[in-house]
Amino acid sequence: MRFSLKDNESSRRRIDMTPMIDCVFQLLLFFLVASHFEEQARVSGEGQLDANLPEAAAAMPMTMRPRELVVNINGNGEFYVGGNLLNEQQLADQLRRAQTDNPGNQSVVIRGDEAADWKFVARVMSLCNQAQIVDYRVAVVPEDELPETGPQP
């Protein structure tokens, strides 16, 4: 018995290209995303650093001092922080929050108008003590920067 093999398209084996195309697209997507991250790192300065860094046995982490909190007191005894008018309770809350955010490092500068009563400056100092802020100071104009008014009678 003789078999006859027909040489037509349907009898030939076909290779399914779908998995290979999927793999190529996945590789393409991977390299596009990876190159975007590399470009972002280069632009933001987080890329490779071309420098020989020194070695240290006991290095301390780099920390910045927190920004000073400036409390302004106008002639009427009103408290301003960052241009916002605060009552005494709001000021106390802000001082506590600043101390919580920067424990032991928070500093406060108290700038009182010369027409304001001293009791308002003393009250801000008391609020600093209650918030456990020990680094506070009163800002004044040095005498050598004062305008000359002539001899006082």
C-alpha positions in Angstrom: 0.0 0.0 0.0 1.3 3.2 -1.0 0.7 6.5 0.8 0.7 9.7 -1.1 1.9 12.9 0.6 0.5 16.0 -0.8 2.8 19.0 -0.8 0.3 21.7 0.0 0.2 24.6 2.6 -2.2 22.8 5.0 0.1 19.8 5.5 3.2 21.9 6.5 4.0 22.6 10.1 3.5 26.2 11.1 5.3 28.0 13.9 3.1 30.1 16.2 4.7 33.6 16.4 2.4 34.9 19.1 4.6 34.0 22.1 7.7 35.4 20.4 5.9 38.7 19.6 4.6 38.9 23.2 8.1 38.4 24.5 9.6 41.1 22.2 6.9 43.6 23.3 7.6 42.9 27.0 11.3 43.4 26.5 10.6 46.7 24.6 8.4 47.9 27.4 10.9 47.0 30.0 13.8 48.9 28.3 11.6 51.9 27.7 10.6 52.1 31.4 14.2 51.5 32.6 15.6 54.2 30.3 13.0 56.7 31.6 14.1 56.0 35.2 17.8 56.4 34.3 17.0 59.7 32.6 15.0 61.0 35.6 17.9 60.0 38.0 20.4 61.9 35.8 18.2 65.0 35.6 17.5 65.1 39.4 21.1 64.6 40.3 20.6 61.2 41.8 22.5 59.4 39.1 26.0 58.1 39.3 28.4 60.5 41.2 31.8 60.8 39.6 33.7 61.5 42.8 35.9 59.7 45.3 34.1 59.9 48.6 36.2 59.8 51.8 35.8 57.0 54.3 34.9 57.6 57.9 34.8 55.2 60.8 32.1 57.1 62.7 30.1 59.4 60.5 27.1 61.3 61.7 24.1 61.7 59.4 23.7 65.1 57.7 20.9 67.1 59.3 19.7 70.6 58.7 18.7 72.9 61.5 15.0 73.5 61.4 13.7 76.8 60.2 13.4 79.4 62.9 9.9 80.2 63.9 9.4 84.0 63.9 6.7 85.4 66.2 5.9 89.0 65.5 4.0 91.1 68.0 2.4 94.4 66.9 1.7 97.5 69.0 -1.7 96.1 69.9 -0.3 92.9 71.3 -1.5 90.7 68.4 0.6 87.6 67.5 1.6 87.0 63.9 3.4 83.9 62.6 4.1 83.6 58.9 1.9 86.6 58.2 -1.1 84.9 59.9 -2.8 86.5 62.9 -3.0 83.9 65.7 -4.7 84.1 69.1 -2.8 82.9 72.2 -4.2 79.3 72.0 -3.3 79.0 68.3 0.2 80.3 69.0 0.6 77.7 71.8 -0.6 74.9 69.5 1.8 76.0 66.7 4.8 76.1 69.2 3.9 72.6 70.5 3.6 71.3 66.9 7.0 72.9 65.9 8.6 71.3 69.0 7.1 67.9 68.2 8.3 68.1 64.6 11.9 69.2 65.7 12.4 67.9 69.2 15.2 69.8 70.9 16.2 71.7 67.8 13.4 74.2 67.3 14.3 77.9 67.7 12.0 80.9 68.0 12.7 84.5 67.4 10.3 86.9 69.1 10.0 90.3 67.4 8.0 92.8 69.4 7.0 96.2 68.3 8.5 98.8 70.7 5.0 100.2 71.3 3.8 96.7 72.5 3.7 96.0 76.2 6.4 93.8 77.5 3.8 91.4 78.9 3.1 90.1 75.4 6.7 89.3 74.8 6.9 87.7 78.2 3.8 85.7 77.3 5.4 84.3 74.1 8.4 83.4 76.2 6.2 81.6 78.7 4.4 79.7 75.8 7.9 78.6 74.5 8.7 77.3 77.9 5.4 75.4 78.1 6.1 73.9 74.7 9.6 72.9 76.0 11.4 75.1 73.5 14.6 76.4 75.1 16.1 78.1 72.1 14.2 81.4 71.9 15.4 85.0 71.7 14.1 88.5 71.4 15.1 90.4 68.3 16.2 94.0 68.8 17.9 96.6 66.6 21.5 97.1 67.7 22.3 100.6 68.9 24.9 101.2 66.2 22.1 100.7 63.5 19.7 103.2 65.1 19.3 106.5 63.3 21.0 109.5 64.9 18.4 111.7 66.6 20.7 114.2 68.2 21.3 114.8 71.8 18.6 113.8 74.3 17.5 116.4 76.8 
